[in-house]
């Protein structure tokens, strides 16, 4: 082997090694849509492309209200069909009883969403417009708040109902550095590495804020032994065998081992109590999903962490996702362009 051939092989090997390292780093990095989010108290993320495959025909979209149908007709955008990813930042408001409510949202939505028809709709409904870093930010009145919306990529929309424009400015600024695999907010940097691989949806930080009522988190009508500002890492990932089940995992990082022990004991008691109460319930779709969730629920504790897990079938998961259950997850399109 001559020197030129050896040098060529070394260059090719170095390039392949760099590509392998880049692919590995990218696989460990948070999704780009989540990296664009501004600083926040918590983050929710939904990868809807595999979710559609996972749920198959079990998911039944909610019935369209006339206002949403008008939005679909005007823009050609249907969230159930065209939205591929939704990354949502949660911002605690200083006055939960104030005009902006307890939580504000900043969102990055990815899919077949952008285009001239959407710009036309935004322009027609905008109360104000702002030009920032080469993008037009439209301010849309919605549910007593002002929602700022901007198309920041060929398939990406940024929106925020935070009272001031700093959040959407931040998302536009972050879009310039989106290629950096480990860019992103503080909460993402601190906890994303704890999200299980291949998760279809996940949440980090103070994600209990949207579910809180008077400071306590309520799910299925049960008040959980968690504060709204608890640090939580939650995820939904495919179980085994693939496509036959979904694994739900919620991990709370408590202030101390003692606090975690007390909360684990209380949560285990609640699960046992809920199982007993769910038995006599009527056998409708919502109650069957609830019973399935409770049947497989397990609560464990390790040091200052409390972990709750459960397994659900695609049919039961779709009932929760479509709103037939009692868990109220904010719709990716809520308070942005048009509710339905």
N, C-alpha and C positions, 0 to 999 in steps of 0.2 A: 504494500500500500504506500503510494507516494505522499509527499507532504501536502499537496493540494487536496487530494482525496480525504486525508486525515483531517485537514482544517475544515473542509466542507461538512464532514460528519460531525465534528465538534460543534459547528455553528448550528446545524440542524438539531442536534441533541439539546443544545442550550435553548433554542427556540421552543422545542417541544416541552422542555422542563418549565420554562416560563409560562407557557400556555396551561400546563397542568396546574401550576401554582395559582394562576389567575382563575381557572375554573373552580379550584378548591376554595379559594377565598370567596368567590362569588356565591358558591353554594352555602357558605356559612354566613353570608351577609344578609341583613334584613331586606325584604322586598323594597324596590325603589320607591313605590308609592308611600310606604311607611317612612322611608328616609327623608321624604320631602316635608313631613309634618313639622310644625313649629314646636317649641318647648311647651310641655303640657303636664297635667297631673296623671294622665293615663292614656293608653292607646288601645283601640280595637282594630282588628284587621280581618278581612274576609276575602278569601280566594274563591271566587264563585265559579270559575271554570271547572275545576274538578268536583265542586259541590253539585253542579248540574248532572255530571256523569254519575256521581255517587248516589244521588237521590232518585235518579231515573224518573219514573212516572209517579213517584210518591208525592212529589211536591205540587201543591195546588196553589197557584198565585191568588192573592186576594182579589175580590171583585173590584173592577175599576169604577171609581167615582167619575161623574161627568167632567170635573175639572182636570183630572188626570188624563182622561181620554182626549180632551182638547189639546193638552200638552203633547201627547203622542202624535196626534194628527198634525200638529203644527211643526214639530221638530223631527219626527220620524224616529224618536228615541223611546225605547221601551226598556225600563230598568231590568225587568225579569229576563229579557232576551239579550240586551246589549251591554249590561254592566258586568265586567270581568273581575275587577278588584275594587275594594273600598277600604281605605285606611282612614281612621277617625281619631282625632285627638280630642281629649276631654279637658275642658278648662273649668276649674271650680270658680264660681262667681263669689265675690266677697260678701254679698248680701243675697242669700238664697230666696228671700221674699221680695227682692227688688224687681224692677221691670225686665231684667234679663234672665230671671229664673235662677235655679241653683247651678246649672251647668251650661256652658257654651261649647259649640262643636267647631272644629276645623277639619275639613275632609279633602282627601285626594281620591278622585274617582277615575278609574281607567277602563276603557272599553271603546265600543263604537259609539262615541257620545258627541264628538265635536263636529263642526261644520258650519256652513253659512246659515242653514235653517235655524240652528240653535242661536247663532249670533243675532239673527233677525228677531227671534223670540225674546232674547235677553234685552235687546235694544228697545223693543216695544214695551217691556214691563219694568224697565229700569227707572228708579227714582233719581239716580245720579250715576255719573260715570267718572272714572279716574284713569289716566294713563300712567303706568308705572313700569319701568324697565322694558319698554316695548310691548307691553300687554295692556289690553283694555279691561279694567275691573268694573263690572256692573253691580250696582247696589239695588237689590230686589227686596221690597217689603214682603215679609212672610211671618204670619202668626205673631204679630206685634213686635217683631224684631226686623233688623235690617241684615240681609244676607249678601255678602260680597262674593261674586262669582267671576272667575277668569279662566279662559282656555289657555293652558300653559304648555301644551304639547299637542301633537297630531291626534293623540288618543287620550289626553289627560285633562281633567278639569280640577281646579282648586276652588274651594268654597269655605266660607267661615261666617258664623253669625256672632262672632266676638264683637263687643261693642265698638272697638277701635280697629283700624286697618292694619296694625302691626303684624297680625297673624298671617293674613294673606300675602302681605309683602314678604314675610319670611319664607313662605312656600315658593313664591316666585324666585326669590334669591337662591334658595336651596336647589331649585331645578337646574341652575347653572352648574352645580357641582355634583349632580346626581350620579355621575360615573364613578365617584369615589365609593367603594363598596361598604365602607364602615362609617360613612357620614350619617348624621342623624341627630335626634334629640338626646338629652341626657337619660331619660327613662328607657329609651331604646338601647342605648349603649350599656346601661346597667343590667338589663334583664332579658334582652332578646336571646342570649345564649342559653337561657333556661327553657325556651320553647321547644317541645319535641319536634324532631324532624318530620317533614311531610304533613304538618298540621294544616287543616283546611281553614281554620279560623283560630285566632288567639287574642288575648288581651293582656296588657301589662300595666302595672302601677295601680292607681286608684280608680280601677274600672268599676267599682261598686257605686260610684257617684250617680249614674242614671237610674239605679235600682233602689236608691236610698229614700227613706221616708222618715223625717225627723231624726236623721243621723243613723238610722239602722237600715240594713239591707234586707229587703223582703223579696222572696222568690216563692211562687206558688202559694202566696198568702202567709208563708212562714217567716218570722223574724229571725234571721240568722245571727249567731254570736260574733258578728263581724261589724266593725265600724266602716262607715263610708270611705274613710281615708286610709283604710288598710291597704298595704302593698300586696297585690295579688298577681299571680301568673296563672292564666287560665288558657286552655286549649281544647280543640276538637280535632282529633286525628283519626284516620282509618284504623279500624281494629283488624284482627285476624280471624278468619280469612278476609282479605281485602274485599271491599264493596258489600260485605254482609253485615257490618256493624261499625259503629263509631264510638270512639273512646273519649269520654269527657274527663278532663283533669283540671282541678282547681287547687292551687297551692297558695296558702297565705303565709307571709313572712311576718311573724308576730314580734312584739317588742322584746320578749324573753322566753326562755324555755317554760317557765311557770305559766305564763299567759297562754302559750301554745297548748300546754297540757290541759288547762281549764277549758279552752275553746274546743279542743278535740273531743273532750268528754261531753260537753254540752251539745255539740253538733251530732255526735253519735246518738245521744238521747233523742234529739229531734228527729233523726232518721228513723229510729225505732218507733217513735210515736206516730210519725207520718205514715209509716207502713200500716200500723194498726188502724189509723183513721181512713186510709185510702181503700182498705178492703171492702167496706160496705158501699162505696160510691157506685153510682150508676155506671154501666159499662159503655160509656161513650168514648169517642176518639181522644178527647183531652185527658180523661181519667186513665185510659189504658196507657197512654204515653207516660203519665205521672207514675203509675204503678210499675211500669218497666224500669223507669229511672231509679225508683226506690229499691226495687228488687236487687239490682246489681250494685247499689251504692256502697262504698267502703270509705271509712275515715281512718287515717293513720296519722301519727305524729312522730317527728324526728327532730330533736332539739327544739329550735324556735320556729319550726315549720309544721303547718297542718295541711295535709293533703287529702282531698276528697276525690274519688274516682267513680265512674259509672260507665256502663255500656248501653248503647241504644241501637235499635235497628234503624235502617234508613227511613222506614215509614214513620216511626215515632219521632225521629229527628225532624222530618219534614213537617210534622204537626206543630212542633215547637217553632220551627222557622217561619211557618205560615201564620203564626199567631193563634193557633188553636189551643196551645198551652198557655200557661199563666206567666211565662217569662217574657218581659217586655224589652226586647232588644231594639235600639233605635234603627229605623230603616235607613239604609245607606243614602237614600234620596231625601230623607226627611229634612225639612227646613233648609233645603238648598234651592232646587229649581221648581219642583212641583210635587206635592205629596199625592199619594193615592191610597 
